[in-house]
Amino acid sequence: MWTSGRMSNAKNLLGLGISLYFWGLMDLTTTVLSGSARPLTEGQDDNLSDKLHQRMKRSWVWNQFFVLEEYTGTDPLYVGKLHSDMDRGDGSIKYILSGEGAGIVFTIDDTTGDIHAIQRLDREERSQYTLRAQALDRRTGRPMEPESEFIIKIQDINDNEPKFLDGPYVASVPEMSPVGTSVIQVTATDADDPTYGNSARVVYSILQGQPYFSVDSRTGLIRTALMNMDREAKEYYEVIIQAKDMGGQLGGLAGTTTVNITLSDVNDNPPRFPQKHYQMSVLESAPVSSTVGRVVAKDLDEGINAEMKYSLVDGDGLDVFDINTDPNYQVGIITVRKPLSFESKKSYTLKVEGANPHLEMRFLNLGPFRDTTTVHISVEDVDEPPVFEPSFYFVEVPEDVEIGTTIQIISAKDPDVTNNSIRYSIDRSSDPGRFFYVDITSGALMTARPLDREDVSWHNITVLAVELNNPSQVGSVSVTVKVLDVNDNAPEFARFYEGFVCENAKAGQLIQTVSAIDRDDPQEGQHFYYSLAPEAANNPNFTLRDNQDNTAWILTRRSGFRQHEQNIFYLPILISDNGRPVLSSTGTLTVHVCSCDDDGMVMSCNAEAYVLPVSLSRGALIAILACIFVLLVLVLLILSMRRQRKQPYIIDEEENIHENIVRYDDEGGGEEDTEAFDIAAMWNPREAQLVVKNRQDMLPEIESLSRYVPQACVMDNNVHNYVLAKLYEADMDLWAPPFDSLQTYMFEGNGSVAESLSSLQSVTTDSDQSYDYLTDWGPRFKKLAEMYGATDSSGALW
């Protein structure tokens, strides 16, 4: 049977106190410990009946141990002792400990069964451990006792101070609140065991915030403690609350928190104007809704309690001025309600009231919550522009009115006391056509050009009035002129009419419906009358029927029309309107005679179609056209082949002997330096007559030498003509850059004043040949003359 014990030593008694032991009796007849049946050992079965009638010594109740937390000693903390009845003290029994914390927090001496705690215990981390004990035969390893559970409970000590987990706190309470008004409740928690002693019993107290606030020691509820606390005097309070355990006794642990309390505003202060009289001024030219000035009533409250509403309650300017409240700054803005006139009234007096719209009934005794002030407004005189009376003119004028007719008298006056003279004019931007003129002194508006309703039916002009003594003062008025219609346009066809009549048409058949338009717009509406012109009144071919709905029908008068006889008829039609006077015009209807099928569908309106054989069908016509097209293609092909055969004859390179005269004092010009004329083109007489592509990169630097060449010698020379054409082309190209390498194709040889300059013929010349003739060729051959040592008559080089 399991037993447990606890050794009492001075260290455990002094440091931790005396643990509680529970004694109990166990009926050996049940042999049950902690709810588990005790197994029987060998050799006990025979004596079981005898032992059931014997009384044996009762053992310990061992399944619960107690140990204090926070042990600070250096030696392992003794917890208790396990002992089995089978243990004879010879070390044959081995004790084993398992379960929560076994081997880590708790250890057991496997011989003696002593249990020790080898780690510091904290009840706030873990309040108890459940372990299992077992006794084994050390030699055989067989269980000597059944395994059973036991609990080690950690006893609390006061090692945790109260803490305000939600702090610091923020709260508000209305100002002027009665004493005892609840503000906020604070709560402190203590991690110690509330069921063991007073370690977790907390008491609240106020360390800072008196005499304004108090706290309930048991609940932590904070209340107001002073009456008539005024936000305008002091708004913010910092209250410090302490929570102490052990019921507040000496030696208890304590924690504190801060509570920031704000007094919220109530409407307990009436508004007051800082001054009882305001003096303002405004120009008489101030527009409606412009600001005159501002007034403000001070209110010590804030937010909704400081909102203000301003109004005009008295004065002689109630209909001239108005006041509005600015919701952002709570000021009253006085504005102009009606136009002002210094000449009519020079000053006004207003009585302005400012009031709180939101009141609290319990503070009405502190009122009244409104105040008034007086505002004096002076109207200042300004030089005002002329004013027209009336402010708008509407004039109706017939379009046939004569030039210079007065259509309206425009009148303006100076509103100032001085009453300066007025001069009138028309804003030309409003009358770009210059149809009107206004007399400079009288303001008579007259026509300056003929009016035409069909071109411009409305005129919107602006008449200006300028003070004679102060031209900067300009008034204006709008004049709308409506041009009235008169019957001055004859009616005409709505479009060009072109009809047709079938050869098989019958008499009385409708061939065309005509209508007309008139640019005029009579008040009674348009009505047109149609008839054949007098020269066609007895037309034998067609007749006209007026439908009396502004349209007319053209009908055939006979049948038997023939294209080959006459394929076009021109029918003059007279159109008259209903105006006064009556205007008319003549329009011509063109009627084509066409061949039609039996259903009246037009087949052909071309008279030439009748010269073709009757048996020639549309397919035959298409075949003929196709043949013509093929012949044209063949002709073009032949011409192209002949043109290719006439390509210019290109001589062999060995026979193409010509020479470039190159000037080397020019700068390089790129890839086109070596570009020269196609020598092959020089052998083609036609090429010399063509316009050659312009050189875009160079402009010739020399002029043609043709004036030095006798024209009789080169008239029939193709090369000479070609070169001259090229030089002329270069001279005319004003956009080409200068030449880099000047390549001149000037004619030389027979017939040239220079004759032949080619080195190919130099072997046949005398080495002592004189070149004095070079000096006669002018400045262009100066360099060449210097090279050959030619001298002038004075003996110096030329």
C-alpha positions, 0 to 999 in steps of 0.5 A: 500500500502506498503511503506518503510523508513529509519531513519537517526540517527547520529550513522548510518550516521557516521558509515556506510554512507548514504544509497540510497533511490529510490523514485518512483510513482506508478499508483494507478489505477493498484494497483500493487507492485513489480509485484504482484496484490493488493487484495481488501478489503471488502467494496471497490467494491462499490466505485471502479469506483469512486476511479478509477477517483480520484488521490491519493498520491503516495507511496514509492518504497520500494523493495530494501535496502542497508547496509554496511558490517563489522559493528562493533557497539554493537547495532543492525544495522538499515536496514530500515522500512516497512509500510503499508497504512492500518497502522493507528498507533494504533498497529492493524497491525502486520508485519512479515519477512520471507526468507533468513536470517529472524530471524537469520541475520535480525529481524523486529519489528512487530509493527513498521516494523523496520528491524535490522541486528543482525549479522556481515555482510560480502559481501565476504561471501554473497552479498545480501539477498532476503526476503518477507514482510507481514502485518496481522491484529493483531486481526484476522490474515488476510493479510492486504497487499499482500506478496511481496519480497524485497532485502537487498544488502551488500555494500563493504568496503576494508577489503581484501588484495590481495593474490597470490593463486599460490605462491610461484612461481618457474621459470627459464630463460636462462642465457645471455638472452636479457633485457626484456625477459619474465620470469613468470607472477604472479597474485593476487586476491582481494576478495573485490567488483571489481565493487565498488570503488578501493577496488579490483584494484591491482597494482604490484611492486617488493620489492626484485630482482632489478636490475636483474628483473622488473615487470609490475605493471598492469599485474604482468609479470616479465622480465629480467632487466639486460643484460649478466646475467651469470649462472656461476657467480650467478645461483639462484635469490629470487624475492619478488613481492608485490600486493597492492589494492586501485590502490596502493594509501596510505591506500590500503592493500597489499600482497606479494609472492616469485618467485625463479628464476633460470638461466638455462645453455647455452653453453657459455663456451668452454672446457679447459684442466687443463694441456697441458702435461700428462705422463703415463706408461703401462706394455707391458703385458697389455691386449688389451682394458685395461686402460692406463690412463684418461684425462679430459677437464673442462667445466663450463657449465652443462648438455648437454652443458658440454658433451665432445667428446674425440679423438686422432688427432695426434701422433705415437700411433694412431694405438696402442691406442684408446680413449673413452669418459665416459658419466657419468664423461665426461673424456677420457679413453685411452686404449690399442688397440694392444699388446705392446712390450717393445722390439719393441717400448718403448714410444708413443706420442698422441695428444688428443682433447676434444670438445663440440658436442652441440654448440649454434651459437650465442655464437660461438664468445666465442670459439673455443669450443675445446681444445687439450693436449699431452699425453706421454706413456712409455712402461715398460718391463716385464718378458714375458712367452715363445711364441709359433709360430705358436699359434695353431697346427693341426696334423694328425696321422695314428692309426697304427703309431709306438710308439716313432714316432715324429709327430710334432716339437713344437717351442717356444721362449722367447720374452724378450731380455734375450732370456732364454732357454725353456723347454717343457712338456705336461699338463697331464690334457689334456692327461689323457691317456698319449698317447703322450710325448714331448722332454724336449729340442727339443719340439718333440711331439711323441707317447707314446702309441698305438693309436686307432681311434675306441676308441679315434679319436681326442686328444686335448693336451696342450704343456707347455713351461717354461723358464729355469731361471724363471719357473713361466713364462709358455707359452702354445699352443693347439695341436689337433691330428686327428687319421686317420683310417686304416683297423684294424677291421674285419666286424661282424654281426650288431646283433645276428641273429636267424631265423626260417624255416617252415616244409612246406617251399619250396626251394628258400624261404627267411628266413633271411636278415643279415647285418654287421657293421665295426668299421673302417671308410674308405674314400671310404665308407663301402662295405661288401661281404657275402658268406658261410664259406668254411665248409658250401660252399656245404650246402644242406639245405641253400644258401646265396645271396649277395645283393651288398648293404651291406646285404645278403639273406639266402634262403632255398635250399630244402624243407621237413624240420622236427622238429623231425629229426633236429630242429636247424641248425647253418649256418656259414657266411663269411663277408669281407670288402673292406679295405686294407688289406681285413679283414673278420670274420665269423658269425653264423646264428641260424635257428630253424625248426618250425611248421607253418600253411598254411599262414606261421605263426609259431605255434611251434618251440619246438620239444617236442611238437610232443611227445604229442598225436595228439588229445591233445588240448590246453584246455586239457593242461590248465586243466592238469596244473590246476590240478597240481596247486590244488595238490600243494596247498593241499600238502602245506596245509597238511604240515602246519597242521602237523607243527601246531600239533608239537608245543612244549609241555608247562609244567604247571607253577607249574612244571616249576621250575628253578632259576635266578641267579641275580647280583644286582650291575648293573644299570637299563636298562629299560623294557627289564630287566626282559626279559629272555629266553623262558623256553618253548623253552628249552623243544623243542630240535629243538629250541636249534638249531635255531638262536635266535633273537639278544638282541639289548639292552644288551651285556652279561657281563660273559663268558661261563662256559662251560670250567668248565663243563665236556663235557662228562656229557653234550653232550646229555643234551638239556638244556645245549646246548641251554644255550651255544647257547644263550651265544654264540649269546650274545657274538657275538652281539657287538652292544648290551649295557651291561646287567642290570640284568644278568640272567644266565642259566648255567647248574647245577645239576647232571653232573655239577661240581657245582652240584645243587645250588637250595634252594629247596634241602637245607632242605635235606642237613646238616646245617654244610655242608662244602663249601670249594670246592667253593674256587677251582672253581676259581675267578668266585665263589669268592663272593659265597665263601666269603658268606659261609665263605670259607677260604684258606689254610692260614686261610684268606678269599679268 
